[in-house]
Amino acid sequence: MSDITRLIEAQAPGEGVDNAMLFRAAFDELRKLAHARLAVSSPMTLLDTTALVHESWLRLSGQQRLQVETRRKFFAYAAQVMRTVIVDELRERHAERRGSGERPVTLDTAISDGVADDDQALQVHEALQSLAQVEPRLAQVVEMRYFGGLTEAEIGEALGLTERTVRRDWDKARLLLAAMLR
């Protein structure tokens, strides 16, 4: 059993996990997650792995104690926060270029395991926000797979779904997002 799991299971109901202890326990795994996201899209941001982990943690730790139910849900939430850090950094850096021509966007992680460039990441982010208004679960699946790099099994565990349901949600979300991005 990992230190993270022990911390989560030891939390008293309604109290949450101490942020400093959770950060120390999760740091190496958060670095791996951040490295995986940045390795395929290194020219996309000026962030390095450590900067992404620290910036994400600052956003995660807005409170003294973090309410998490399971290890998987914690990492799914961390992946979501990393996505917002990357998107916010992209918006800041390329605000003047937004909307300057359309580019095709691929949402197939089998073809591309990450985000090809910053404009594409912003387009997907905006379409994902629209999708979340209509189908929140589909948006979560896309976020965890596309931005978080989680597998179907990991997503299913985090959301309490079967792998088959995750696969169907992924296929449906890709179709809806492709229509939104046209």
URGI-V949117 format. One record per residue. N is the residue number from 1. RES is the residue in three letters. PHI is phi in radians with two decimals (NA if undefined). NEAR is the number of other C-alpha atoms within 8 Angstrom. D_CENTER is the distance of its C-alpha to the mean C-alpha in Angstrom with 2 decimals. Layout:
n=N res=RES phi=PHI near=NEAR d_center=D_CENTER
n=N res=RES phi=PHI near=NEAR d_center=D_CENTER
This chain:
n=1 res=MET phi=NA near=4 d_center=24.15
n=2 res=SER phi=-1.34 near=5 d_center=21.68
n=3 res=ASP phi=-1.06 near=7 d_center=22.10
n=4 res=ILE phi=-1.11 near=10 d_center=18.81
n=5 res=THR phi=-1.08 near=10 d_center=20.12
n=6 res=ARG phi=-1.06 near=9 d_center=23.47
n=7 res=LEU phi=-1.09 near=10 d_center=22.21
n=8 res=ILE phi=-1.16 near=13 d_center=20.38
n=9 res=GLU phi=-1.22 near=6 d_center=23.46
n=10 res=ALA phi=-1.45 near=6 d_center=25.80
n=11 res=GLN phi=-1.18 near=9 d_center=24.49
n=12 res=ALA phi=-1.31 near=6 d_center=27.09
n=13 res=PRO phi=-0.96 near=5 d_center=26.32
n=14 res=GLY phi=1.46 near=5 d_center=25.10
n=15 res=GLU phi=-1.63 near=8 d_center=24.94
n=16 res=GLY phi=1.52 near=12 d_center=21.53
n=17 res=VAL phi=-1.75 near=13 d_center=20.80
n=18 res=ASP phi=-1.10 near=9 d_center=22.07
n=19 res=ASN phi=-1.05 near=11 d_center=19.32
n=20 res=ALA phi=-1.11 near=6 d_center=21.32
n=21 res=MET phi=-1.17 near=8 d_center=21.97
n=22 res=LEU phi=-1.15 near=11 d_center=18.42
n=23 res=PHE phi=-1.09 near=9 d_center=17.29
n=24 res=ARG phi=-1.07 near=7 d_center=20.18
n=25 res=ALA phi=-1.24 near=9 d_center=19.45
n=26 res=ALA phi=-1.68 near=9 d_center=15.73
n=27 res=PHE phi=-0.93 near=9 d_center=16.13
n=28 res=ASP phi=-1.09 near=7 d_center=16.83
n=29 res=GLU phi=-1.24 near=7 d_center=13.97
n=30 res=LEU phi=-1.15 near=11 d_center=11.47
n=31 res=ARG phi=-1.09 near=11 d_center=13.43
n=32 res=LYS phi=-1.10 near=8 d_center=13.14
n=33 res=LEU phi=-1.11 near=11 d_center=9.35
n=34 res=ALA phi=-1.13 near=13 d_center=9.66
n=35 res=HIS phi=-1.08 near=9 d_center=12.72
n=36 res=ALA phi=-1.09 near=9 d_center=11.39
n=37 res=ARG phi=-1.22 near=12 d_center=9.01
n=38 res=LEU phi=-1.47 near=10 d_center=12.05
n=39 res=ALA phi=-1.10 near=7 d_center=14.74
n=40 res=VAL phi=-1.52 near=10 d_center=14.51
n=41 res=SER phi=-2.38 near=12 d_center=14.20
n=42 res=SER phi=-1.01 near=8 d_center=16.31
n=43 res=PRO phi=-1.29 near=6 d_center=18.46
n=44 res=MET phi=-1.18 near=9 d_center=15.68
n=45 res=THR phi=-2.29 near=10 d_center=15.48
n=46 res=LEU phi=-1.60 near=6 d_center=17.97
n=47 res=LEU phi=-1.35 near=6 d_center=15.58
n=48 res=ASP phi=-1.84 near=7 d_center=16.25
n=49 res=THR phi=-0.99 near=10 d_center=14.41
n=50 res=THR phi=-1.13 near=8 d_center=16.21
n=51 res=ALA phi=-1.10 near=8 d_center=15.81
n=52 res=LEU phi=-1.13 near=13 d_center=11.99
n=53 res=VAL phi=-1.11 near=13 d_center=12.23
n=54 res=HIS phi=-1.18 near=8 d_center=15.02
n=55 res=GLU phi=-1.11 near=9 d_center=13.72
n=56 res=SER phi=-1.12 near=12 d_center=10.56
n=57 res=TRP phi=-1.14 near=9 d_center=13.15
n=58 res=LEU phi=-1.03 near=8 d_center=15.46
n=59 res=ARG phi=-1.30 near=8 d_center=13.24
n=60 res=LEU phi=-1.19 near=9 d_center=12.56
n=61 res=SER phi=-1.73 near=10 d_center=16.28
n=62 res=GLY phi=-1.16 near=6 d_center=17.88
n=63 res=GLN phi=-2.06 near=6 d_center=20.11
n=64 res=GLN phi=-1.21 near=7 d_center=22.29
n=65 res=ARG phi=-2.26 near=10 d_center=20.93
n=66 res=LEU phi=-1.83 near=11 d_center=17.55
n=67 res=GLN phi=-1.50 near=8 d_center=17.84
n=68 res=VAL phi=-2.33 near=10 d_center=16.00
n=69 res=GLU phi=-1.64 near=7 d_center=17.53
n=70 res=THR phi=-2.45 near=9 d_center=16.35
n=71 res=ARG phi=-1.06 near=10 d_center=14.77
n=72 res=ARG phi=-1.09 near=9 d_center=12.31
n=73 res=LYS phi=-1.16 near=11 d_center=11.37
n=74 res=PHE phi=-1.07 near=10 d_center=11.05
n=75 res=PHE phi=-1.24 near=9 d_center=8.61
n=76 res=ALA phi=-1.15 near=12 d_center=6.52
n=77 res=TYR phi=-1.16 near=8 d_center=6.97
n=78 res=ALA phi=-1.09 near=11 d_center=6.55
n=79 res=ALA phi=-1.11 near=13 d_center=3.05
n=80 res=GLN phi=-1.12 near=12 d_center=3.23
n=81 res=VAL phi=-1.14 near=11 d_center=6.11
n=82 res=MET phi=-1.06 near=13 d_center=5.62
n=83 res=ARG phi=-1.05 near=11 d_center=4.72
n=84 res=THR phi=-1.16 near=8 d_center=7.74
n=85 res=VAL phi=-1.11 near=11 d_center=9.63
n=86 res=ILE phi=-1.10 near=10 d_center=9.67
n=87 res=VAL phi=-1.13 near=11 d_center=10.63
n=88 res=ASP phi=-1.10 near=8 d_center=13.11
n=89 res=GLU phi=-1.14 near=9 d_center=14.59
n=90 res=LEU phi=-1.13 near=13 d_center=15.09
n=91 res=ARG phi=-1.06 near=9 d_center=16.73
n=92 res=GLU phi=-1.08 near=7 d_center=18.93
n=93 res=ARG phi=-1.27 near=6 d_center=20.02
n=94 res=HIS phi=-2.14 near=8 d_center=20.70
n=95 res=ALA phi=-1.04 near=8 d_center=21.80
n=96 res=GLU phi=-1.31 near=4 d_center=25.16
n=97 res=ARG phi=-1.65 near=6 d_center=23.99
n=98 res=ARG phi=-1.06 near=7 d_center=21.89
n=99 res=GLY phi=1.44 near=5 d_center=23.60
n=100 res=SER phi=-1.65 near=5 d_center=25.77
n=101 res=GLY phi=1.61 near=4 d_center=26.10
n=102 res=GLU phi=-1.76 near=5 d_center=24.02
n=103 res=ARG phi=-2.20 near=5 d_center=22.48
n=104 res=PRO phi=-1.16 near=4 d_center=21.63
n=105 res=VAL phi=-2.09 near=8 d_center=17.99
n=106 res=THR phi=-1.77 near=5 d_center=17.18
n=107 res=LEU phi=-1.99 near=8 d_center=14.50
n=108 res=ASP phi=-1.77 near=8 d_center=15.82
n=109 res=THR phi=-1.24 near=9 d_center=13.80
n=110 res=ALA phi=-1.23 near=5 d_center=17.22
n=111 res=ILE phi=-1.46 near=5 d_center=18.59
n=112 res=SER phi=-2.30 near=10 d_center=15.90
n=113 res=ASP phi=-1.42 near=10 d_center=13.20
n=114 res=GLY phi=-2.74 near=11 d_center=11.33
n=115 res=VAL phi=-1.58 near=12 d_center=11.90
n=116 res=ALA phi=-1.20 near=10 d_center=15.67
n=117 res=ASP phi=-2.68 near=9 d_center=16.29
n=118 res=ASP phi=-1.19 near=10 d_center=15.48
n=119 res=ASP phi=-1.09 near=7 d_center=17.34
n=120 res=GLN phi=-1.12 near=11 d_center=15.55
n=121 res=ALA phi=-1.08 near=11 d_center=12.07
n=122 res=LEU phi=-1.19 near=11 d_center=13.76
n=123 res=GLN phi=-1.10 near=9 d_center=15.44
n=124 res=VAL phi=-1.12 near=11 d_center=12.50
n=125 res=HIS phi=-1.04 near=9 d_center=10.84
n=126 res=GLU phi=-1.15 near=8 d_center=14.30
n=127 res=ALA phi=-1.15 near=11 d_center=14.88
n=128 res=LEU phi=-1.15 near=12 d_center=11.74
n=129 res=GLN phi=-1.11 near=9 d_center=13.14
n=130 res=SER phi=-1.14 near=8 d_center=16.43
n=131 res=LEU phi=-1.09 near=14 d_center=15.31
n=132 res=ALA phi=-1.09 near=12 d_center=13.87
n=133 res=GLN phi=-1.18 near=7 d_center=17.42
n=134 res=VAL phi=-1.67 near=6 d_center=19.05
n=135 res=GLU phi=-2.34 near=8 d_center=16.93
n=136 res=PRO phi=-1.02 near=9 d_center=14.22
n=137 res=ARG phi=-1.15 near=8 d_center=13.66
n=138 res=LEU phi=-1.09 near=13 d_center=13.33
n=139 res=ALA phi=-1.12 near=13 d_center=10.64
n=140 res=GLN phi=-1.11 near=9 d_center=8.66
n=141 res=VAL phi=-1.08 near=12 d_center=9.59
n=142 res=VAL phi=-1.10 near=12 d_center=8.68
n=143 res=GLU phi=-1.05 near=13 d_center=5.10
n=144 res=MET phi=-1.21 near=14 d_center=5.04
n=145 res=ARG phi=-1.46 near=13 d_center=7.59
n=146 res=TYR phi=-1.33 near=13 d_center=7.42
n=147 res=PHE phi=-1.67 near=13 d_center=4.41
n=148 res=GLY phi=-1.63 near=14 d_center=3.79
n=149 res=GLY phi=1.23 near=12 d_center=7.54
n=150 res=LEU phi=-1.38 near=9 d_center=8.71
n=151 res=THR phi=-1.42 near=7 d_center=12.22
n=152 res=GLU phi=-1.06 near=10 d_center=13.90
n=153 res=ALA phi=-1.12 near=8 d_center=15.63
n=154 res=GLU phi=-1.16 near=9 d_center=12.75
n=155 res=ILE phi=-1.12 near=16 d_center=11.17
n=156 res=GLY phi=-1.02 near=13 d_center=14.78
n=157 res=GLU phi=-1.14 near=10 d_center=15.40
n=158 res=ALA phi=-1.17 near=11 d_center=12.59
n=159 res=LEU phi=-1.74 near=7 d_center=13.72
n=160 res=GLY phi=1.25 near=6 d_center=17.33
n=161 res=LEU phi=-2.14 near=10 d_center=17.82
n=162 res=THR phi=-1.41 near=9 d_center=19.69
n=163 res=GLU phi=-1.07 near=10 d_center=18.41
n=164 res=ARG phi=-1.10 near=6 d_center=20.71
n=165 res=THR phi=-1.13 near=9 d_center=19.27
n=166 res=VAL phi=-1.07 near=13 d_center=15.70
n=167 res=ARG phi=-1.06 near=9 d_center=17.41
n=168 res=ARG phi=-1.13 near=8 d_center=19.32
n=169 res=ASP phi=-1.07 near=11 d_center=16.44
n=170 res=TRP phi=-1.08 near=11 d_center=14.66
n=171 res=ASP phi=-1.09 near=8 d_center=18.07
n=172 res=LYS phi=-1.12 near=9 d_center=18.75
n=173 res=ALA phi=-1.10 near=12 d_center=15.53
n=174 res=ARG phi=-1.05 near=10 d_center=16.23
n=175 res=LEU phi=-1.12 near=8 d_center=19.77
n=176 res=LEU phi=-1.14 near=9 d_center=19.03
n=177 res=LEU phi=-1.18 near=12 d_center=16.63
n=178 res=ALA phi=-1.06 near=10 d_center=19.24
n=179 res=ALA phi=-1.15 near=7 d_center=21.88
n=180 res=MET phi=-1.19 near=7 d_center=20.10
n=181 res=LEU phi=-1.44 near=9 d_center=19.62
n=182 res=ARG phi=-1.32 near=4 d_center=23.31
